[in-house]
Amino acid sequence: MTSIRAILNGEYKLSDFYTFNDIVSQYIPSRYYEQTNTNSGSNNTVYTFTLKQDKNLPKKKSIRVAHYETFYYDNYDNTFKLNISPREDIENTIIELEQSKYNWEKSSEYRISPEIYFYGYVRYNKSKSLYLAIISEGYDTNLQEYYNGVNNQGYYNKLGGILTSNDISIANQLNTLFNTMHNKLKIICFDIKPANCVINLNTSEVRLIDWDGDWCKNYKSILSSRGDISQRANISILSKILMANHFYSDLGSGCSWNIFSDYFLNNLYGEYGMGQQLTERKKALEYLFCKLKDSEYMRMARHYFGFDNNIGCLYIFKKLFKRCRKLTPPTPDHYGGKNKKRSKINKTKKTTKTKNAKKTTKAKKTHNHRNRRYRRHV
């Protein structure tokens, strides 16, 4: 595992880094694995390899390679430089890269993520640039695809309005993973969503992915000394509230099926003490959501759940707080600011009221005009 600062200080030569083909040959030998899938996102390409024969090896492995170079080689100075824009700060970029490295390594260590076999920077044969590559255990699919597909355990019970034992098991696993993430890794991940949760179909084992430092940050960079540290236990609940809203939502990142509803309806399973825990912690959760330093919660809520930019933070939080206990979203619309159906009714009432007001005003004018004409002729 190479150090970011060591690379920038010239402690490594180009030949010290593996090529992409090197890591594939070393960690995913072709005699055991064959490539079965390729997915390309906005920032990374993920190659999936499946075990060809019955061996005591992981059934799947995946390689995640960044589209854009992290370092480029400066021929004049014979050193590596960060590939950043003029507006970006070098020190902040280094901190973010180091945070990413910590997140991926520790999440693997605590079994929150799939097991990591390689995390580092690689080059292509004829290139002097370095790209971040991660080799990990592969999983079958993510929870967004799992719950939006027809071949899953919960789909056939949606009309019946119940959660299966498998749904509850998945929610319980996520609950445990979030607690470990906050208590052991001591980080806050704002971009938590079903697409960043992977599952093996045979065992229903769930893990979290996408630990990059831009959205998964250390407590120290967020919590101030003004009492925020006492809120750490509540951050875990807030993460689950956001995840519950992703499952509840029928927008692009959602599943229309909130597997966390049972968790919140049943008093958080007594996890945070006795009594009405969620209601009692509402003010503290509201503070974290709206007033936490460098918080990205509201930005994520607006991005994923359709809230307009002119809608206030308290209104958004109240909506998310209310929805986390519900199983499925109502129709025809539930997200954003106000319900479209209700807005339409209000608009109709307003239009009718305005028309009636105009008629009354017109009638008064006509009546007064007639009176003036009458008085002139008397």
N, C-alpha and C positions, 0 to 999 in steps of 0.2 A: 504494500500500500504506500504509494509515493505521496510526499507532502507537497501541497500547492506552493508554499513559499520556497521549498527546496528546488522545485522546477524553475521558478522565476529567478532564483539566485544562481542558476547555471550549474547546479550540482549534478545534473543529468545530461547525457548526450542523447542524440536521436536514436542511436543504436541500443540504448538502454531500455527502450520501450518495445513491447510486443507489437507485431502486426495483427490485424484482424484475423487473418488466416491462422496465425500462431495460436491464438486463444481458442479458436474453434477446434483445431486439431488436438490441443492439450486437454481441454475440458469437455469436449463433446466429440469423441472419436467416431469416425464414420463407420467403423466396424460394428458399433453398437447402436448408433442413432442415425435417423434420417430426418431431413427437414420436411415438416408437414404443414407449416403455415407461416405467413408473413403478414403483419399488420403495420401500417404506416400511419402515424399520427402527425400532429403539427410540429412536434419537436423531436420525436424518436421513431425509429423503426424497430419492431420486435420480431425476431425470428424464433419460431417454435420447432423443437426437435423431439421426436418420439422414439422410444426404445424399440428396436426391431425384434429383439428376442427376449426370452424369459431369463433375465439376469437379476442379480441382487443389486440393482441400480435404480435411481429415480426414473419413474415412468416417462417423465417429460423434463426437458430443460429449455430455457429460453435465453436469448441474448437481446439486450436492449442497448441500441447504439444511437447516440445523438446525431441529429442531422447536421448540426453546426459545430465547427471546431471550437474547442475551449482554449487551445493554445496554438499559435502559429510560430514558425521558426524565423527569426530575424537573421538573415545571412550576414548583415553588416556587423551586428554585435555578437553573432554566433550564440544567441540565447533565445529562450522561448518567451513570448509575450502573450498576455491575455487578449483574447479576441473580444473586445468590448467597444461600445460606441463612445464618442467623446463626452457624452452627457453622463455616462456611468462612472462611478467612483471605484477605483482599483481596490481600495481597502474593503469597501462594502462587498464587492464581488468576491474577494478572497474569503471573507467571513461566511458568505452564502455558500461557497463551494465547500468550505470546511464543514459547515453545518450539514450539508447534503451527505458528505462522506460519513460523518458521525451517525446521522439518521439511518442510513442504509446498513451500516455495520451493526449498530446496536439493535435495530429491529430484527435482524437475522439472529443475533445472539439470544434475544429473548423470545424467539419464535413468534414474533408478531407478523413478520413478513415471511414469504418463502425463503428457504435457505439460500444464502449468497455464496457462490463459489469463487467469483472474481469481481472485484470492483477496481477500476483503474482506467488509465488513458492509453489508447492504442492508436497506431498509425496505419495507413494503408501503404502498400508496397512502394509506390512512387510518390508518396506525399510526405511532407515534413510537418504537417499539422497533426495535432493530437485530439482525439475524440473520446468522450466518456463512454465506456462500455461496462455493462453489468451482466454477469451470467448468474442465473438463479434457477432454482427448481421451478418447473413449469406446472401451471394449473389449467384445468379444462376450460373455464370461462369465468366471466365476472358476474356479479350479482345483478347488474342492470340487464344484461342479456339473459341471465337465468330466469328472472321474474317477468321479463317481457316476452319470453318464448313460450311455446305451448307445451314443451316437454319438461315441466318441472313439477315439484310436489305440491306447490301452493296454488297453481293456476286453476285447477279444477274445483277448488273450494271457494273461489272468490264470490260467486253468486250466493253461496250459502252463508257468507259472512263470518267464516271461522278461520282461525289460524291452525295449520296442521302442527303436529309435534316437530316436524322438520323445520317449519318456519320459526317456531319458538327456539329450537336448538341453534339455528343460525343467528337469531337475535341475541341469544345468550353468549354465543361465541364472540360476536362483535362487542358486546358489553364488556367481556373480559379483556379483549384486545385493547379497547379504549382505555380501560383502567390501567393496564400495564404501560401503555404508551405515555399516559400522563404521569404515573407514579414512578416508573423506572427510567424511561427516556427523558422525562421532564420537558416535553415539547408540546406545542399546540399546532395541530394541523387544521388549517382553515378549509382546504379544498377536500373535505371528506364527502364522498359520494359512493353510491353502489358500484359505479364503474371502476373505482379504485379498491374494490374488495373482490378477491378471486376465490373460487371454490372448486374443489374436486368432486365430481358428480358421484363417484362410487362411495366415498366416505363422508361427503358433505362437510369436509374440513374447510374452514375459511381462514384467509390471511389478508392482511392489508398491504397495498403496494403504493408506489409513487411517493417517495420520501424526500423529494428535492427540497432544498433549503429555502426556496422562494416562498413556499406556502407552509412548510413545516419548520417552525422556529422555536428556539430555546426560550424557556420561561424568562430568563434574565433580560432578554432583549425586549420583553413585552410588559412584564409585571414590574410596577414601580414599588417604592418603599412606603407608599401611602395607604397601606392596608390591603393592597392587591394580593399579596402573597397568601393571605388568609383565604382567598377565593379559589385556591388550587383545586379543592375537592369539587367545586361547582363547575370548573372548566370541563371536567369529564361529562357531567350532565348536559352541558351546553353542546358538546360534540354530538351526544346522542340525540338531542333535540333536532339539530340540523340534519343528522342522518335520517331520523324519523320523517322529517319533512321531505327529504329526497324520495323516500319510499312512498310517502303519501301522494306526492305530486304526480301528475300525468304529463308534465312537460318533458323536454328532451332528456334530462338527467334522471327522471323519476321512474317509478314502477307501478303507481296507482294501487299500491298494496302495502300498507304500513305494518311491517312485521314487529315494530317496536311498540305498537299500540297496547299490547298486553303488558309490557314492561312498565309503561307509564300509568295505565289504568289501575294496575295492581300495586300502586304505592311504591314503585321502584323496587319491588320484591324485598322491602325492608333493608335495602343495601346501605342507606344513609341514616339509619335510626328509625325510631317509631314515629307515628303521627303522619300528618299530611306534608311529607317532605317536599314534594314538588311545589305546592302552594306556598309553603313557608320560605322556600328559597327563591321565590319569584323575583323579589327585589334585587337580590344579589346576582341572579342570572341576568336580569335586565341591565344592571350596571356593567357586567362583563361584556354583554353584547353591544351596548351603545357607547360606553365611555372608556373602555380599556385602551391603553396606549397602543398605537399602531395596530389596532384591531382590524381584521379584514372580514369579520362576520357579516356586517351589513352589506358590504360590497358583494360577497358571495350570495347572500340572500336575494339581492336585486338581480344579480346575474342569472341565477338558476331558477328563481321562483316568480319572475315576471313583475316584480314591484317597480313602479315608476320612480324616477329619481326625485320627484317632488314629494314623495311620501315619506313621512318622518320615521325616525328609528324606533320610537316607542310603539307606533302603530304596527310596524313590521314585526317587532318582537312579540307583541300580543297575539298576532296572527300565528306565528310559528309556535308559540307556547300552547295555543289552543289546539292546533292541528296535530301536535305530536301524540295525542291520545286517541285520535280517530283512525279507524281501520282503512277506509277507502274514501276518496274525495267525492263530493256531491257532483251532480251534473246540473246544467251544462258547463258551469265554470266555477272555479274556486280560488284561483290564484290572483296574483297582482294586488291591486288596491281593493276596489269594491266588486261585488258580484255583478256580472254583466246584466243578468236578468233583473236584479233589483234596480240597477242603474237605469235600465230601460223603462221600468215602471215609474220610477221617480221622474224620469224625463217626460214621460207621458203626462203624469200628474202636473208637472211644472208647465208643460205646454198648454194643457187644458186650462190651468189656472190663469196663465198669461192671456189666453184667448178670451176667457170670461172677463178678465180685467179690461181688456181692450174694448170688448163689447159694451161694458158698463160705462167706460169713459166716453165712447162714441155716442151712446144713448143720452148721457148727460149733456154733451155738447149739442146734440140735435134738439133736445128739450129746451136748453137755454137759448139756442138760436131762434127757435119757434116763439119763445116768450118775448124775445127782443123784437121780432117782427110784429107780434101782436100788439106790443106796447106802442110801437111807432104808428100803428093804424088806428089806435083808439083816440 
